[in-house]
């Protein structure tokens, strides 16, 4: 179990033993299998892993946006600022969602309402979470657009989403998400849908906003390069579990889990002999047919006998470095 306090840092988000199941046509699957995750105040935590490992459903669980059914939280706690988000009434959760915790998604065009001008949408977000009159809200909307680097914000507020590029739409989404001064920003693959140049601009913007407006952030991505640029700590997910969590430097310098080692080896490296690119053999297992023992065992180059029988739990093996792997069992 992860320690309660690390180096006097205060915990903002503490997910304990969270389990989430879905009923599907092919039977019940476990999307989150007792995850343990913590995020400290004023830090950016990267949540990485391959598609389908449970990153986005973790974010949606925090926001309490998992549709029930087919989803069902089996057990666990999501402690945010000391309160269990799974236990607070829906009215309080509505104030928390978009107020204390904001989220930006991968595809900004599907998050913006196509029939309203972007200014009205930001205005609505401001008025929903702050008790201010319309003029103050409008001024705040213009200010936020300036802050996210939009040229000519007074003109932009009168435009419809389809009149803006993908990069501009994502800047609008960031402005809306931050307009309520949230304690936590969840960014779910915020640059994946954008072209490479725009991706770099949005990443620069997020880094810039981290200096003053973004206090704490959970950044979901499959791209370790983005994590290296933006995050302070990293959690790696595999088939519904956190399998390694550490500070950025420790994770990149001394990755402990064979899966994390494989992910890092797969990053293109100009200095690799003959330009070779590492890869992880096999594919993510079908969640309805998970292997016994460690779920990574069919793909693991360091598999041992115990790995076929017993599933390893997440434990701290170095200071603030947690791993779920029998290689590090005492
Ligand atoms: Fe590999 Fe065993 Fe560690 Fe799983 S527990 S990652 S199979 S060594």
py3Dmol code that shows the C-alpha trace and the ligand (Angstrom):
import py3Dmol

protein = """\
ATOM      1  CA  UNK A   1       0.000   0.000   0.000  1.00  0.00           C
ATOM      2  CA  UNK A   2       1.319   3.434  -0.927  1.00  0.00           C
ATOM      3  CA  UNK A   3       2.428   5.592   2.008  1.00  0.00           C
ATOM      4  CA  UNK A   4       0.087   8.354   3.133  1.00  0.00           C
ATOM      5  CA  UNK A   5       2.517  11.261   3.059  1.00  0.00           C
ATOM      6  CA  UNK A   6       5.580  11.659   0.892  1.00  0.00           C
ATOM      7  CA  UNK A   7       8.134  14.310   1.718  1.00  0.00           C
ATOM      8  CA  UNK A   8       5.442  16.534   3.236  1.00  0.00           C
ATOM      9  CA  UNK A   9       3.613  16.721  -0.068  1.00  0.00           C
ATOM     10  CA  UNK A  10      -0.143  16.870   0.349  1.00  0.00           C
ATOM     11  CA  UNK A  11      -2.247  14.355  -1.515  1.00  0.00           C
ATOM     12  CA  UNK A  12      -4.947  15.849  -3.731  1.00  0.00           C
ATOM     13  CA  UNK A  13      -6.290  12.690  -5.333  1.00  0.00           C
ATOM     14  CA  UNK A  14      -5.971   9.268  -3.791  1.00  0.00           C
ATOM     15  CA  UNK A  15      -7.530   6.297  -5.551  1.00  0.00           C
ATOM     16  CA  UNK A  16      -7.590   3.214  -3.384  1.00  0.00           C
ATOM     17  CA  UNK A  17      -8.269  -0.316  -4.591  1.00  0.00           C
ATOM     18  CA  UNK A  18     -10.740   0.824  -7.263  1.00  0.00           C
ATOM     19  CA  UNK A  19     -12.508  -1.873  -9.239  1.00  0.00           C
ATOM     20  CA  UNK A  20     -14.726  -1.208 -12.253  1.00  0.00           C
ATOM     21  CA  UNK A  21     -16.573  -3.885 -14.204  1.00  0.00           C
ATOM     22  CA  UNK A  22     -18.547  -3.731 -17.444  1.00  0.00           C
ATOM     23  CA  UNK A  23     -21.253  -6.077 -18.623  1.00  0.00           C
ATOM     24  CA  UNK A  24     -20.611  -6.877 -22.272  1.00  0.00           C
ATOM     25  CA  UNK A  25     -22.105  -9.281 -24.834  1.00  0.00           C
ATOM     26  CA  UNK A  26     -19.157 -11.557 -24.137  1.00  0.00           C
ATOM     27  CA  UNK A  27     -19.593 -11.514 -20.365  1.00  0.00           C
ATOM     28  CA  UNK A  28     -18.353  -9.309 -17.538  1.00  0.00           C
ATOM     29  CA  UNK A  29     -14.966  -7.689 -17.913  1.00  0.00           C
ATOM     30  CA  UNK A  30     -12.854  -6.004 -15.267  1.00  0.00           C
ATOM     31  CA  UNK A  31     -11.662  -2.681 -16.682  1.00  0.00           C
ATOM     32  CA  UNK A  32     -10.062  -1.482 -13.440  1.00  0.00           C
ATOM     33  CA  UNK A  33      -8.685  -4.194 -11.227  1.00  0.00           C
ATOM     34  CA  UNK A  34      -8.060  -2.620  -7.834  1.00  0.00           C
ATOM     35  CA  UNK A  35      -6.030   0.366  -8.959  1.00  0.00           C
ATOM     36  CA  UNK A  36      -3.969   2.435  -6.551  1.00  0.00           C
ATOM     37  CA  UNK A  37      -3.094   5.910  -7.740  1.00  0.00           C
ATOM     38  CA  UNK A  38      -2.183   9.109  -6.036  1.00  0.00           C
ATOM     39  CA  UNK A  39      -1.576  12.615  -7.204  1.00  0.00           C
ATOM     40  CA  UNK A  40       0.006  15.272  -5.007  1.00  0.00           C
ATOM     41  CA  UNK A  41      -0.940  18.945  -4.903  1.00  0.00           C
ATOM     42  CA  UNK A  42       0.896  21.054  -7.489  1.00  0.00           C
ATOM     43  CA  UNK A  43       2.173  18.133  -9.500  1.00  0.00           C
ATOM     44  CA  UNK A  44       1.497  16.796 -12.982  1.00  0.00           C
ATOM     45  CA  UNK A  45       1.052  13.058 -13.058  1.00  0.00           C
ATOM     46  CA  UNK A  46       1.250  11.218 -16.367  1.00  0.00           C
ATOM     47  CA  UNK A  47      -0.928   8.128 -16.741  1.00  0.00           C
ATOM     48  CA  UNK A  48       0.469   6.035 -19.586  1.00  0.00           C
ATOM     49  CA  UNK A  49      -0.246   2.723 -21.246  1.00  0.00           C
ATOM     50  CA  UNK A  50      -1.475   1.168 -24.463  1.00  0.00           C
ATOM     51  CA  UNK A  51      -4.984   1.724 -25.804  1.00  0.00           C
ATOM     52  CA  UNK A  52      -7.543  -0.232 -23.798  1.00  0.00           C
ATOM     53  CA  UNK A  53      -5.471  -0.501 -20.610  1.00  0.00           C
ATOM     54  CA  UNK A  54      -7.976   1.536 -18.574  1.00  0.00           C
ATOM     55  CA  UNK A  55      -6.546   5.077 -18.634  1.00  0.00           C
ATOM     56  CA  UNK A  56      -9.665   6.847 -19.886  1.00  0.00           C
ATOM     57  CA  UNK A  57     -12.091   4.869 -17.722  1.00  0.00           C
ATOM     58  CA  UNK A  58      -9.961   5.855 -14.723  1.00  0.00           C
ATOM     59  CA  UNK A  59     -10.541   9.513 -15.656  1.00  0.00           C
ATOM     60  CA  UNK A  60     -14.261   8.959 -16.254  1.00  0.00           C
ATOM     61  CA  UNK A  61     -14.530   7.161 -12.897  1.00  0.00           C
ATOM     62  CA  UNK A  62     -12.970  10.173 -11.151  1.00  0.00           C
ATOM     63  CA  UNK A  63     -15.541  12.406 -12.878  1.00  0.00           C
ATOM     64  CA  UNK A  64     -18.293   9.872 -12.072  1.00  0.00           C
ATOM     65  CA  UNK A  65     -19.211   9.749 -15.752  1.00  0.00           C
ATOM     66  CA  UNK A  66     -19.212   5.969 -16.201  1.00  0.00           C
ATOM     67  CA  UNK A  67     -22.680   4.936 -17.421  1.00  0.00           C
ATOM     68  CA  UNK A  68     -24.325   2.517 -14.980  1.00  0.00           C
ATOM     69  CA  UNK A  69     -25.177   0.008 -16.457  1.00  0.00           C
ATOM     70  CA  UNK A  70     -23.178  -1.333 -18.253  1.00  0.00           C
ATOM     71  CA  UNK A  71     -20.452  -0.093 -15.875  1.00  0.00           C
ATOM     72  CA  UNK A  72     -20.351  -0.854 -12.170  1.00  0.00           C
ATOM     73  CA  UNK A  73     -17.851   0.251  -9.542  1.00  0.00           C
ATOM     74  CA  UNK A  74     -17.273  -2.863  -7.476  1.00  0.00           C
ATOM     75  CA  UNK A  75     -15.198  -1.501  -4.623  1.00  0.00           C
ATOM     76  CA  UNK A  76     -12.688   1.151  -3.699  1.00  0.00           C
ATOM     77  CA  UNK A  77     -12.438   4.844  -2.923  1.00  0.00           C
ATOM     78  CA  UNK A  78     -11.663   7.969  -4.934  1.00  0.00           C
ATOM     79  CA  UNK A  79     -10.563  10.478  -2.315  1.00  0.00           C
ATOM     80  CA  UNK A  80     -10.351  14.008  -3.665  1.00  0.00           C
ATOM     81  CA  UNK A  81      -9.313  16.687  -1.216  1.00  0.00           C
ATOM     82  CA  UNK A  82     -10.177  14.175   1.497  1.00  0.00           C
ATOM     83  CA  UNK A  83     -13.734  13.390   0.275  1.00  0.00           C
ATOM     84  CA  UNK A  84     -14.753  10.126  -1.355  1.00  0.00           C
ATOM     85  CA  UNK A  85     -16.198  11.136  -4.736  1.00  0.00           C
ATOM     86  CA  UNK A  86     -18.042   7.820  -4.906  1.00  0.00           C
ATOM     87  CA  UNK A  87     -20.055   8.730  -1.817  1.00  0.00           C
ATOM     88  CA  UNK A  88     -20.973  12.406  -2.257  1.00  0.00           C
ATOM     89  CA  UNK A  89     -24.508  13.264  -3.508  1.00  0.00           C
ATOM     90  CA  UNK A  90     -24.969  13.933  -7.237  1.00  0.00           C
ATOM     91  CA  UNK A  91     -25.666  17.652  -6.595  1.00  0.00           C
ATOM     92  CA  UNK A  92     -22.255  18.037  -4.936  1.00  0.00           C
ATOM     93  CA  UNK A  93     -20.622  15.981  -7.678  1.00  0.00           C
ATOM     94  CA  UNK A  94     -22.113  18.310 -10.298  1.00  0.00           C
ATOM     95  CA  UNK A  95     -20.478  21.277  -8.565  1.00  0.00           C
ATOM     96  CA  UNK A  96     -17.188  19.379  -8.327  1.00  0.00           C
ATOM     97  CA  UNK A  97     -17.274  18.343 -11.987  1.00  0.00           C
ATOM     98  CA  UNK A  98     -16.200  21.339 -14.061  1.00  0.00           C
ATOM     99  CA  UNK A  99     -15.682  23.358 -10.870  1.00  0.00           C
ATOM    100  CA  UNK A 100     -13.016  21.727  -8.733  1.00  0.00           C
ATOM    101  CA  UNK A 101     -12.097  19.121 -11.348  1.00  0.00           C
ATOM    102  CA  UNK A 102     -12.118  19.981 -15.043  1.00  0.00           C
ATOM    103  CA  UNK A 103     -11.460  17.743 -17.981  1.00  0.00           C
ATOM    104  CA  UNK A 104     -10.324  18.203 -21.553  1.00  0.00           C
ATOM    105  CA  UNK A 105     -10.795  15.471 -24.093  1.00  0.00           C
ATOM    106  CA  UNK A 106      -8.993  14.151 -27.136  1.00  0.00           C
ATOM    107  CA  UNK A 107     -11.384  15.461 -29.758  1.00  0.00           C
ATOM    108  CA  UNK A 108     -12.339  19.122 -29.139  1.00  0.00           C
ATOM    109  CA  UNK A 109     -14.840  19.237 -32.020  1.00  0.00           C
ATOM    110  CA  UNK A 110     -17.075  16.681 -30.293  1.00  0.00           C
ATOM    111  CA  UNK A 111     -16.841  18.482 -26.936  1.00  0.00           C
ATOM    112  CA  UNK A 112     -17.948  21.880 -28.250  1.00  0.00           C
ATOM    113  CA  UNK A 113     -21.611  22.438 -29.084  1.00  0.00           C
ATOM    114  CA  UNK A 114     -21.735  23.201 -32.840  1.00  0.00           C
ATOM    115  CA  UNK A 115     -24.863  25.401 -32.628  1.00  0.00           C
ATOM    116  CA  UNK A 116     -23.570  27.926 -30.052  1.00  0.00           C
ATOM    117  CA  UNK A 117     -20.900  30.577 -30.456  1.00  0.00           C
ATOM    118  CA  UNK A 118     -17.728  29.708 -28.549  1.00  0.00           C
ATOM    119  CA  UNK A 119     -18.028  32.865 -26.432  1.00  0.00           C
ATOM    120  CA  UNK A 120     -21.472  31.759 -25.173  1.00  0.00           C
ATOM    121  CA  UNK A 121     -20.075  28.344 -24.284  1.00  0.00           C
ATOM    122  CA  UNK A 122     -17.201  29.790 -22.245  1.00  0.00           C
ATOM    123  CA  UNK A 123     -19.620  32.283 -20.666  1.00  0.00           C
ATOM    124  CA  UNK A 124     -21.905  29.440 -19.604  1.00  0.00           C
ATOM    125  CA  UNK A 125     -18.962  27.556 -18.068  1.00  0.00           C
ATOM    126  CA  UNK A 126     -17.898  30.663 -16.121  1.00  0.00           C
ATOM    127  CA  UNK A 127     -21.421  31.447 -14.869  1.00  0.00           C
ATOM    128  CA  UNK A 128     -22.097  27.840 -13.908  1.00  0.00           C
ATOM    129  CA  UNK A 129     -19.240  27.718 -11.434  1.00  0.00           C
ATOM    130  CA  UNK A 130     -18.766  31.354 -10.384  1.00  0.00           C
ATOM    131  CA  UNK A 131     -21.437  33.662  -9.072  1.00  0.00           C
ATOM    132  CA  UNK A 132     -20.761  36.552 -11.436  1.00  0.00           C
ATOM    133  CA  UNK A 133     -22.953  38.706 -13.688  1.00  0.00           C
ATOM    134  CA  UNK A 134     -22.961  38.333 -17.455  1.00  0.00           C
ATOM    135  CA  UNK A 135     -20.580  41.253 -18.119  1.00  0.00           C
ATOM    136  CA  UNK A 136     -17.994  39.952 -15.629  1.00  0.00           C
ATOM    137  CA  UNK A 137     -18.327  36.473 -17.120  1.00  0.00           C
ATOM    138  CA  UNK A 138     -17.823  37.893 -20.623  1.00  0.00           C
ATOM    139  CA  UNK A 139     -14.700  39.777 -19.535  1.00  0.00           C
ATOM    140  CA  UNK A 140     -13.396  36.600 -17.913  1.00  0.00           C
ATOM    141  CA  UNK A 141     -14.077  34.664 -21.147  1.00  0.00           C
ATOM    142  CA  UNK A 142     -12.048  37.207 -23.151  1.00  0.00           C
ATOM    143  CA  UNK A 143      -9.264  37.103 -20.546  1.00  0.00           C
ATOM    144  CA  UNK A 144      -9.130  33.314 -20.681  1.00  0.00           C
ATOM    145  CA  UNK A 145      -8.973  33.344 -24.476  1.00  0.00           C
ATOM    146  CA  UNK A 146      -6.071  35.802 -24.287  1.00  0.00           C
ATOM    147  CA  UNK A 147      -4.379  33.574 -21.717  1.00  0.00           C
ATOM    148  CA  UNK A 148      -4.571  30.516 -23.975  1.00  0.00           C
ATOM    149  CA  UNK A 149      -2.996  32.478 -26.804  1.00  0.00           C
ATOM    150  CA  UNK A 150      -6.040  33.091 -29.011  1.00  0.00           C
ATOM    151  CA  UNK A 151      -5.502  35.940 -31.433  1.00  0.00           C
ATOM    152  CA  UNK A 152      -8.208  38.645 -31.321  1.00  0.00           C
ATOM    153  CA  UNK A 153     -10.387  37.091 -28.553  1.00  0.00           C
ATOM    154  CA  UNK A 154     -13.150  39.700 -28.971  1.00  0.00           C
ATOM    155  CA  UNK A 155     -13.687  38.415 -32.502  1.00  0.00           C
ATOM    156  CA  UNK A 156     -13.269  34.742 -31.578  1.00  0.00           C
ATOM    157  CA  UNK A 157     -16.092  34.808 -29.007  1.00  0.00           C
ATOM    158  CA  UNK A 158     -18.528  35.521 -31.857  1.00  0.00           C
ATOM    159  CA  UNK A 159     -17.417  32.541 -33.933  1.00  0.00           C
ATOM    160  CA  UNK A 160     -18.953  29.068 -34.152  1.00  0.00           C
ATOM    161  CA  UNK A 161     -16.731  25.998 -33.491  1.00  0.00           C
ATOM    162  CA  UNK A 162     -16.698  24.941 -37.172  1.00  0.00           C
ATOM    163  CA  UNK A 163     -15.085  28.271 -38.074  1.00  0.00           C
ATOM    164  CA  UNK A 164     -11.992  27.394 -35.994  1.00  0.00           C
ATOM    165  CA  UNK A 165      -9.115  24.973 -36.572  1.00  0.00           C
ATOM    166  CA  UNK A 166      -8.609  21.893 -34.367  1.00  0.00           C
ATOM    167  CA  UNK A 167      -5.808  23.643 -32.468  1.00  0.00           C
ATOM    168  CA  UNK A 168      -7.987  26.711 -31.817  1.00  0.00           C
ATOM    169  CA  UNK A 169     -10.866  24.490 -30.685  1.00  0.00           C
ATOM    170  CA  UNK A 170      -8.553  22.749 -28.222  1.00  0.00           C
ATOM    171  CA  UNK A 171      -7.419  26.165 -26.912  1.00  0.00           C
ATOM    172  CA  UNK A 172     -11.121  27.017 -26.373  1.00  0.00           C
ATOM    173  CA  UNK A 173     -11.604  23.746 -24.469  1.00  0.00           C
ATOM    174  CA  UNK A 174      -8.574  24.537 -22.294  1.00  0.00           C
ATOM    175  CA  UNK A 175      -9.930  28.060 -21.653  1.00  0.00           C
ATOM    176  CA  UNK A 176     -13.316  26.616 -20.640  1.00  0.00           C
ATOM    177  CA  UNK A 177     -11.749  23.944 -18.426  1.00  0.00           C
ATOM    178  CA  UNK A 178      -9.575  26.484 -16.607  1.00  0.00           C
ATOM    179  CA  UNK A 179     -12.184  29.235 -16.332  1.00  0.00           C
ATOM    180  CA  UNK A 180     -13.405  27.829 -12.997  1.00  0.00           C
ATOM    181  CA  UNK A 181      -9.874  27.737 -11.498  1.00  0.00           C
ATOM    182  CA  UNK A 182     -10.073  23.962 -10.896  1.00  0.00           C
ATOM    183  CA  UNK A 183      -7.889  22.273  -8.313  1.00  0.00           C
ATOM    184  CA  UNK A 184      -7.331  19.434 -10.751  1.00  0.00           C
ATOM    185  CA  UNK A 185      -7.225  19.356 -14.531  1.00  0.00           C
ATOM    186  CA  UNK A 186      -7.634  15.991 -16.225  1.00  0.00           C
ATOM    187  CA  UNK A 187      -6.318  16.038 -19.781  1.00  0.00           C
ATOM    188  CA  UNK A 188      -7.222  12.898 -21.735  1.00  0.00           C
ATOM    189  CA  UNK A 189      -4.913  12.611 -24.765  1.00  0.00           C
ATOM    190  CA  UNK A 190      -5.309  16.368 -25.406  1.00  0.00           C
ATOM    191  CA  UNK A 191      -3.089  16.416 -28.500  1.00  0.00           C
ATOM    192  CA  UNK A 192      -3.774  13.037 -30.121  1.00  0.00           C
ATOM    193  CA  UNK A 193      -6.317  14.362 -32.643  1.00  0.00           C
ATOM    194  CA  UNK A 194      -4.097  17.268 -33.745  1.00  0.00           C
ATOM    195  CA  UNK A 195      -1.430  17.515 -36.421  1.00  0.00           C
ATOM    196  CA  UNK A 196       2.198  17.407 -35.262  1.00  0.00           C
ATOM    197  CA  UNK A 197       2.866  21.164 -35.375  1.00  0.00           C
ATOM    198  CA  UNK A 198      -0.340  21.981 -33.508  1.00  0.00           C
ATOM    199  CA  UNK A 199       0.426  19.218 -30.979  1.00  0.00           C
ATOM    200  CA  UNK A 200       3.713  20.935 -30.160  1.00  0.00           C
ATOM    201  CA  UNK A 201       1.954  24.304 -29.769  1.00  0.00           C
ATOM    202  CA  UNK A 202      -0.688  22.861 -27.404  1.00  0.00           C
ATOM    203  CA  UNK A 203       2.009  21.104 -25.350  1.00  0.00           C
ATOM    204  CA  UNK A 204       3.931  24.387 -25.101  1.00  0.00           C
ATOM    205  CA  UNK A 205       0.721  26.085 -23.988  1.00  0.00           C
ATOM    206  CA  UNK A 206       0.041  23.460 -21.293  1.00  0.00           C
ATOM    207  CA  UNK A 207       3.624  23.814 -20.042  1.00  0.00           C
ATOM    208  CA  UNK A 208       3.218  27.585 -19.977  1.00  0.00           C
ATOM    209  CA  UNK A 209      -0.118  27.394 -18.093  1.00  0.00           C
ATOM    210  CA  UNK A 210       1.453  25.054 -15.535  1.00  0.00           C
ATOM    211  CA  UNK A 211       3.445  28.034 -14.239  1.00  0.00           C
ATOM    212  CA  UNK A 212       0.378  29.795 -12.891  1.00  0.00           C
ATOM    213  CA  UNK A 213      -3.108  28.575 -13.843  1.00  0.00           C
ATOM    214  CA  UNK A 214      -2.856  24.765 -13.849  1.00  0.00           C
ATOM    215  CA  UNK A 215      -2.157  23.717 -10.276  1.00  0.00           C
ATOM    216  CA  UNK A 216      -2.396  19.928 -10.485  1.00  0.00           C
ATOM    217  CA  UNK A 217      -2.897  17.802 -13.565  1.00  0.00           C
ATOM    218  CA  UNK A 218      -3.572  14.202 -14.493  1.00  0.00           C
ATOM    219  CA  UNK A 219      -2.328  13.814 -18.055  1.00  0.00           C
ATOM    220  CA  UNK A 220      -3.485  10.702 -19.864  1.00  0.00           C
ATOM    221  CA  UNK A 221      -1.406   9.685 -22.851  1.00  0.00           C
ATOM    222  CA  UNK A 222       0.113   6.725 -24.664  1.00  0.00           C
ATOM    223  CA  UNK A 223       3.133   8.866 -25.556  1.00  0.00           C
ATOM    224  CA  UNK A 224       6.067   8.752 -23.143  1.00  0.00           C
ATOM    225  CA  UNK A 225       7.674  11.658 -25.026  1.00  0.00           C
ATOM    226  CA  UNK A 226       4.788  13.917 -23.946  1.00  0.00           C
ATOM    227  CA  UNK A 227       5.103  12.689 -20.358  1.00  0.00           C
ATOM    228  CA  UNK A 228       8.828  13.504 -20.380  1.00  0.00           C
ATOM    229  CA  UNK A 229       8.066  17.065 -21.488  1.00  0.00           C
ATOM    230  CA  UNK A 230       5.253  17.846 -19.079  1.00  0.00           C
ATOM    231  CA  UNK A 231       4.983  15.565 -16.046  1.00  0.00           C
ATOM    232  CA  UNK A 232       6.624  15.364 -12.628  1.00  0.00           C
ATOM    233  CA  UNK A 233       5.615  11.779 -11.893  1.00  0.00           C
ATOM    234  CA  UNK A 234       4.399   8.843 -13.961  1.00  0.00           C
ATOM    235  CA  UNK A 235       2.039   5.909 -13.465  1.00  0.00           C
ATOM    236  CA  UNK A 236       2.078   3.064 -15.972  1.00  0.00           C
ATOM    237  CA  UNK A 237      -1.100   1.022 -16.567  1.00  0.00           C
ATOM    238  CA  UNK A 238      -1.531  -2.457 -17.984  1.00  0.00           C
ATOM    239  CA  UNK A 239      -4.865  -4.298 -18.338  1.00  0.00           C
ATOM    240  CA  UNK A 240      -6.599  -2.361 -15.586  1.00  0.00           C
ATOM    241  CA  UNK A 241      -3.737  -2.175 -13.075  1.00  0.00           C
ATOM    242  CA  UNK A 242      -1.110   0.371 -12.183  1.00  0.00           C
ATOM    243  CA  UNK A 243       2.050  -1.680 -12.625  1.00  0.00           C
ATOM    244  CA  UNK A 244       4.643   1.021 -11.887  1.00  0.00           C
ATOM    245  CA  UNK A 245       4.568   4.522 -10.415  1.00  0.00           C
ATOM    246  CA  UNK A 246       7.561   6.781  -9.792  1.00  0.00           C
ATOM    247  CA  UNK A 247       9.056  10.219 -10.253  1.00  0.00           C
ATOM    248  CA  UNK A 248       9.781  11.108 -13.885  1.00  0.00           C
ATOM    249  CA  UNK A 249      13.553  10.829 -13.593  1.00  0.00           C
ATOM    250  CA  UNK A 250      13.483   7.522 -11.704  1.00  0.00           C
ATOM    251  CA  UNK A 251      11.048   5.953 -14.148  1.00  0.00           C
ATOM    252  CA  UNK A 252      13.012   6.968 -17.223  1.00  0.00           C
ATOM    253  CA  UNK A 253      16.425   6.225 -15.730  1.00  0.00           C
ATOM    254  CA  UNK A 254      15.700   3.001 -13.877  1.00  0.00           C
ATOM    255  CA  UNK A 255      12.400   1.499 -15.014  1.00  0.00           C
ATOM    256  CA  UNK A 256      11.740  -1.615 -12.950  1.00  0.00           C
ATOM    257  CA  UNK A 257       8.781  -3.382 -14.545  1.00  0.00           C
ATOM    258  CA  UNK A 258       9.580  -5.382 -17.717  1.00  0.00           C
ATOM    259  CA  UNK A 259       6.573  -3.739 -19.422  1.00  0.00           C
ATOM    260  CA  UNK A 260       7.846  -0.219 -18.653  1.00  0.00           C
ATOM    261  CA  UNK A 261      11.291  -1.277 -19.853  1.00  0.00           C
ATOM    262  CA  UNK A 262       9.685  -2.497 -23.088  1.00  0.00           C
ATOM    263  CA  UNK A 263       7.764   0.778 -23.559  1.00  0.00           C
ATOM    264  CA  UNK A 264      10.932   2.817 -23.090  1.00  0.00           C
ATOM    265  CA  UNK A 265      12.893   0.563 -25.458  1.00  0.00           C
ATOM    266  CA  UNK A 266      10.222   1.141 -28.084  1.00  0.00           C
ATOM    267  CA  UNK A 267      10.855   4.909 -28.145  1.00  0.00           C
ATOM    268  CA  UNK A 268      12.699   5.764 -31.377  1.00  0.00           C
ATOM    269  CA  UNK A 269      16.339   6.508 -30.578  1.00  0.00           C
ATOM    270  CA  UNK A 270      18.759   8.021 -33.087  1.00  0.00           C
ATOM    271  CA  UNK A 271      21.694   6.496 -31.188  1.00  0.00           C
ATOM    272  CA  UNK A 272      20.385   2.915 -31.271  1.00  0.00           C
ATOM    273  CA  UNK A 273      22.667   0.488 -33.129  1.00  0.00           C
ATOM    274  CA  UNK A 274      21.604   0.297 -36.800  1.00  0.00           C
ATOM    275  CA  UNK A 275      18.611   2.437 -35.880  1.00  0.00           C
ATOM    276  CA  UNK A 276      16.879  -0.629 -34.369  1.00  0.00           C
ATOM    277  CA  UNK A 277      13.571  -0.074 -32.613  1.00  0.00           C
ATOM    278  CA  UNK A 278      12.659  -2.173 -29.599  1.00  0.00           C
ATOM    279  CA  UNK A 279       9.222  -3.751 -29.292  1.00  0.00           C
ATOM    280  CA  UNK A 280       7.126  -5.695 -26.812  1.00  0.00           C
ATOM    281  CA  UNK A 281       6.231  -9.136 -28.169  1.00  0.00           C
ATOM    282  CA  UNK A 282       2.547 -10.148 -28.357  1.00  0.00           C
ATOM    283  CA  UNK A 283      -0.500  -8.003 -27.778  1.00  0.00           C
ATOM    284  CA  UNK A 284      -2.595  -6.877 -24.821  1.00  0.00           C
ATOM    285  CA  UNK A 285      -4.693  -9.879 -23.693  1.00  0.00           C
ATOM    286  CA  UNK A 286      -8.438 -10.036 -24.245  1.00  0.00           C
ATOM    287  CA  UNK A 287     -10.024  -8.836 -20.989  1.00  0.00           C
ATOM    288  CA  UNK A 288     -12.433 -11.802 -21.073  1.00  0.00           C
ATOM    289  CA  UNK A 289      -9.525 -14.269 -21.269  1.00  0.00           C
ATOM    290  CA  UNK A 290      -6.860 -12.919 -18.947  1.00  0.00           C
ATOM    291  CA  UNK A 291      -3.903 -15.175 -18.127  1.00  0.00           C
ATOM    292  CA  UNK A 292      -3.546 -16.588 -14.642  1.00  0.00           C
ATOM    293  CA  UNK A 293      -0.996 -14.970 -12.359  1.00  0.00           C
ATOM    294  CA  UNK A 294       0.710 -11.850 -13.686  1.00  0.00           C
ATOM    295  CA  UNK A 295      -1.313 -10.503 -16.611  1.00  0.00           C
ATOM    296  CA  UNK A 296       1.884  -9.583 -18.444  1.00  0.00           C
ATOM    297  CA  UNK A 297       3.392 -13.094 -18.194  1.00  0.00           C
ATOM    298  CA  UNK A 298       2.724 -14.227 -21.835  1.00  0.00           C
ATOM    299  CA  UNK A 299       4.734 -11.224 -23.088  1.00  0.00           C
ATOM    300  CA  UNK A 300       7.379 -11.016 -20.387  1.00  0.00           C
ATOM    301  CA  UNK A 301      10.995 -11.906 -21.225  1.00  0.00           C
ATOM    302  CA  UNK A 302      11.732 -12.415 -17.508  1.00  0.00           C
ATOM    303  CA  UNK A 303       8.803 -14.668 -16.639  1.00  0.00           C
ATOM    304  CA  UNK A 304       9.301 -17.021 -13.666  1.00  0.00           C
ATOM    305  CA  UNK A 305       7.267 -19.932 -12.364  1.00  0.00           C
ATOM    306  CA  UNK A 306       5.549 -17.861  -9.695  1.00  0.00           C
ATOM    307  CA  UNK A 307       4.401 -15.401 -12.408  1.00  0.00           C
ATOM    308  CA  UNK A 308       2.092 -18.094 -13.829  1.00  0.00           C
ATOM    309  CA  UNK A 309       0.336 -18.632 -10.510  1.00  0.00           C
ATOM    310  CA  UNK A 310       0.297 -15.461  -8.461  1.00  0.00           C
ATOM    311  CA  UNK A 311      -0.684 -11.926  -9.449  1.00  0.00           C
ATOM    312  CA  UNK A 312       1.837  -9.418  -8.035  1.00  0.00           C
ATOM    313  CA  UNK A 313       0.570  -6.447  -6.016  1.00  0.00           C
ATOM    314  CA  UNK A 314       1.899  -2.893  -6.239  1.00  0.00           C
ATOM    315  CA  UNK A 315       4.574  -2.296  -3.610  1.00  0.00           C
ATOM    316  CA  UNK A 316       7.185   0.309  -2.867  1.00  0.00           C
ATOM    317  CA  UNK A 317      10.639  -1.055  -3.659  1.00  0.00           C
ATOM    318  CA  UNK A 318      12.574   2.220  -3.586  1.00  0.00           C
ATOM    319  CA  UNK A 319      11.631   5.577  -2.150  1.00  0.00           C
ATOM    320  CA  UNK A 320       8.532   6.733  -4.034  1.00  0.00           C
ATOM    321  CA  UNK A 321       9.038   3.997  -6.630  1.00  0.00           C
ATOM    322  CA  UNK A 322       6.254   1.416  -6.752  1.00  0.00           C
ATOM    323  CA  UNK A 323       6.124  -1.684  -8.904  1.00  0.00           C
ATOM    324  CA  UNK A 324       3.904  -4.750  -9.299  1.00  0.00           C
ATOM    325  CA  UNK A 325       6.314  -7.521 -10.287  1.00  0.00           C
ATOM    326  CA  UNK A 326       7.617 -10.697  -8.631  1.00  0.00           C
ATOM    327  CA  UNK A 327      11.177  -9.788  -9.623  1.00  0.00           C
ATOM    328  CA  UNK A 328      11.157  -7.391  -6.682  1.00  0.00           C
ATOM    329  CA  UNK A 329       9.438  -9.606  -4.091  1.00  0.00           C
ATOM    330  CA  UNK A 330      11.435 -10.067  -0.944  1.00  0.00           C
TER     331      UNK A 330
END
"""
ligand_1 = """\
8
LIG
Fe 7.327 -10.550 -15.775
Fe 6.794 -12.063 -13.683
Fe 7.242 -9.469 -13.355
Fe 5.002 -10.328 -14.513
S 5.618 -10.681 -12.388
S 6.283 -8.678 -15.182
S 5.722 -12.091 -15.647
S 8.682 -11.028 -14.065
"""
view = py3Dmol.view(width=600, height=400)
view.addModel(protein, "pdb")
view.setStyle({"model": 0}, {"cartoon": {"style": "trace"}})
view.addModel(ligand_1, "xyz")
view.setStyle({"model": 1}, {"stick": {}})
view.zoomTo()
view.show()
